[in-house]
């Protein structure tokens, strides 16, 4: 068995690997290190120590052995027990038990297990490929050399000043003529901290409002449909706003007054309309008078009725005569157009299937139960989705979903389209 290989693989990912009956390897991470005398740089590493008191089986090593060797868990446990027994016998005989790329185990004088790690192996995955290196020390100038350099610079500056005294005088005169700008004080405005706080709070409120509006689109759409007519900004022209809100404006002041014209054409038109109205009134009056007179003549020409038999004969005669029927003209009722909110719809999804035939079977079962099941196409994963109901508002969809989950199945969900 390649126990050392399995342990090294586990040490890259786990902090503790236990060998049941023998002990456990514990890892401890260290950062980059620099040796002050050797000038050696070491990358971040993971130190491995051994604790002989960790002998309880945690199942980590056994499960890896069973998967790698393609054997059962019990067979892996029996093989590992034989390996531990051989290691203990070797330690009792004074041998050193070495684990490849990990280290070695041995007894000391007090019959205690001592672990010697392999320093060339680094179990930190983030430091893979990084090796230690030695960099030579940086040579710096000593104190005597610094003093000599300062003395040389001072002597060189004194020689230059002695050779050019005139230049120094001219430069001093120029410096006297130039104003000293360093002494002038410039007032500067300090930023007000309260302004920044108010700006931050305002931006935070705006962002929270935008987030709430994005999460509650149906509520915003409802308020927009209810109150958009009151805001002139949402109309294309002022005339549209006045036409919708005509009850709130004095139209007598807004609309231009029509002046009466004294032209002969207008007078003749008015006279013609008056004559037409008078003629219509006379015609209606004449028809009423003729109808009344005809009714009186008919009643006057009727003989005196003294018995019920005469009344029956008159009723039979009136029945034989044709009675004019009233013509009822049915005016078509105006069609009521229900405006649906122009927003997303919420669908109750009953299932999603890889095969379309399975989706068709579910649709038939749901239709037999009284649901309006239908296909809504495929999703991004290529699954055929089946919906049972559609809603325009999220609250209605949630209430209906809760009812369906209690009655049918609890794995139905909502889909926003």
Protein Blocks (a to p, Z undefined) as FASTA:
>chain_A
ZZklmmmmmmmmpmbdcdehiaccddddddddddfklopacdddddddddfklmbcehlm
mmmmmmmnopafklmmmmmmmmmmmmmmmmmnopacddehkbccdddfkopacddddfkb
ccbfklgoiacddddddddddfklmmmmmmmmmmmmmmmmmmmmmlmmmmmmmmmmpccf
klpccddddddfklmmmmmmmmmmmmmmmmmmmmmmmlmmmmmmmmmmmpmklpfbfklm
mmmmmmlpcfklmpccddddfbfklmmmmmmmmmmmmmmmmmmmmmmmmmmmmmmmmmmm
pccdfbfklmmmmmmmmmmpccddddddddddddddddddddddddddfbdcfblklmmm
mmmmmmmnopacddebjafkopacddfbdcfbfklmmmmmmmmmmmmmmkbccddZZ
